[in-house]
Amino acid sequence: MNLRPAVPADAAALADLGRRSFVVKFGHMYRAEDLANFLAESHSEAKIGKEIADPEMRVMLAEADGRLLGFCKLVMTCGWHEHARGGQVIELKQLYTDPDATGQGIGARLMDWALEVAGRHEADEVQLSVWSGNEGAQKFYARYGFAKVADIHFMVGEQRDEEFLFARMMQGS
């Protein structure tokens, strides 16, 4: 498996993987209309293309044998200012793996990359949101030193999901 930065030509594959991963993990939780609208807004090829081109974002892909296995998005600015403890805060926006490729160390490689970028960016805190019922993801993030700092919410159509804001202070901060 290798990591490489996303380029504009990757937008369609990223949109597809984002949609598939979200539906497999969370699709059962939503009304069909809410899910369809959310996927069209959050995981469209056009939106992903804008994110790849955005100088405030970093998008890294995990691939093997030409197949996209996962991705991670970092926003180089703070997502939740009201909960920030650091002065230079970045947000881990998404860390997704192909549903057929979980358990292969893809998430770990992408998380290592994200923390390396945070260090190079001189971030003193990294924030991320995780669904309150996603205990597997919460355990994964805890292994990297993230802990819950606030209760937040995430809207999918008319449904309000209870989320946790997790954060990690970086060494030297």
C-alpha positions in Angstrom: 0.0 0.0 0.0 1.2 3.5 -0.8 0.1 7.0 0.1 -0.1 9.8 -2.4 -1.7 13.3 -2.5 -5.0 13.5 -4.3 -5.1 15.3 -7.7 -8.2 16.7 -9.5 -8.5 13.5 -11.6 -9.2 11.6 -8.3 -12.4 13.4 -7.5 -14.8 10.8 -9.0 -13.1 7.9 -7.2 -13.0 9.8 -3.9 -16.7 10.7 -4.2 -17.6 7.1 -5.0 -15.6 5.7 -2.0 -16.9 8.4 0.3 -20.5 7.5 -0.6 -20.0 3.8 -0.4 -18.2 4.0 2.9 -20.9 6.3 4.4 -23.8 4.1 3.2 -22.3 0.9 4.5 -21.6 2.3 7.9 -24.4 4.7 8.4 -27.0 4.5 5.6 -29.4 2.4 7.6 -29.8 5.3 10.1 -31.5 7.8 7.7 -34.6 8.3 5.6 -33.9 7.7 2.0 -34.5 11.3 1.0 -32.2 12.7 3.7 -29.5 10.2 2.8 -29.7 11.0 -0.9 -29.5 14.7 -0.3 -26.6 14.4 2.1 -24.6 12.2 -0.3 -25.3 14.6 -3.2 -24.0 17.5 -1.1 -21.2 16.0 0.9 -19.8 13.3 -1.5 -20.3 14.8 -4.9 -17.5 14.8 -7.5 -17.8 18.7 -7.7 -17.4 19.1 -3.9 -14.4 16.7 -3.8 -12.8 18.5 -6.7 -13.1 21.9 -4.8 -11.6 20.3 -1.7 -8.6 18.9 -3.6 -8.0 22.4 -5.1 -8.5 24.2 -1.8 -5.1 25.4 -0.4 -6.5 25.1 3.1 -7.1 21.3 2.7 -4.8 18.3 2.4 -6.2 15.1 0.9 -4.2 11.9 1.0 -5.0 8.7 -0.7 -4.1 5.1 0.2 -3.8 2.8 -2.8 -2.7 -0.7 -3.7 -2.4 -2.1 -7.2 -4.1 1.0 -8.6 -7.1 0.5 -6.3 -8.3 3.3 -3.9 -8.4 1.8 -0.4 -8.9 4.9 1.7 -8.4 8.6 2.1 -7.9 11.3 4.8 -8.8 15.0 4.6 -7.3 17.6 6.8 -8.5 21.2 7.1 -5.7 23.4 8.1 -7.9 25.7 10.1 -9.9 25.0 13.3 -13.4 23.5 12.9 -14.8 24.2 16.3 -13.3 27.5 17.6 -15.4 27.5 20.7 -13.8 24.3 21.9 -10.2 25.0 20.8 -7.6 24.7 23.5 -4.7 25.4 21.2 -3.7 28.5 19.2 -3.0 26.6 15.9 -5.8 24.0 15.5 -6.4 21.8 12.5 -9.3 19.5 11.8 -9.2 15.9 10.6 -12.3 16.1 8.4 -12.6 12.5 7.1 -10.7 9.3 7.5 -12.5 6.7 5.3 -11.5 3.2 4.2 -13.0 1.0 1.6 -15.6 -1.2 3.5 -14.0 -4.3 1.8 -10.5 -3.4 3.0 -11.0 -2.6 6.7 -8.5 -4.1 9.2 -5.5 -3.9 6.8 -3.8 -0.9 8.6 -5.1 1.7 6.1 -6.5 3.9 8.8 -3.3 3.7 10.8 -1.2 4.8 7.8 -3.5 7.7 7.1 -3.6 8.7 10.8 0.2 8.7 10.9 0.2 10.9 7.8 -2.3 13.3 9.4 -0.3 13.7 12.6 2.9 14.2 10.6 1.3 17.0 8.6 -0.1 18.5 11.8 3.4 18.5 13.3 4.9 20.1 10.1 2.1 22.7 10.2 3.1 23.4 13.8 -0.4 22.7 15.0 -0.8 22.4 18.7 -4.2 20.7 18.5 -6.0 18.4 16.1 -9.8 18.1 16.3 -12.2 15.6 14.7 -15.9 14.6 15.1 -17.1 11.1 15.5 -20.6 9.7 15.8 -21.5 9.0 19.4 -22.5 5.4 18.5 -19.3 4.6 16.6 -17.4 2.9 19.4 -14.9 1.3 17.0 -13.8 4.7 15.6 -13.7 6.2 19.1 -11.3 3.4 20.2 -9.2 3.9 17.1 -8.8 7.6 17.8 -8.1 7.0 21.5 -5.2 4.9 20.6 -3.7 8.0 18.9 -4.2 10.2 22.0 -7.6 11.7 21.0 -10.2 12.2 23.8 -13.7 13.6 23.9 -13.8 17.3 24.6 -17.4 18.2 23.8 -20.8 17.0 22.7 -21.7 18.4 19.2 -24.1 17.4 16.5 -24.1 16.6 12.8 -27.1 17.1 10.5 -28.1 14.6 7.8 -31.2 16.2 6.3 -33.7 16.6 9.1 -32.0 14.1 11.4 -29.7 15.4 14.1 -26.9 13.0 15.0 -25.3 13.3 18.4 -21.5 13.5 17.8 -18.5 13.8 20.0 -15.7 16.3 19.4 -12.4 14.5 19.9 -9.2 16.4 20.2 -5.5 15.7 20.7 -2.9 18.2 21.9 0.3 17.8 20.0 3.6 17.3 21.7 5.5 20.4 22.7 2.3 22.4 23.0 
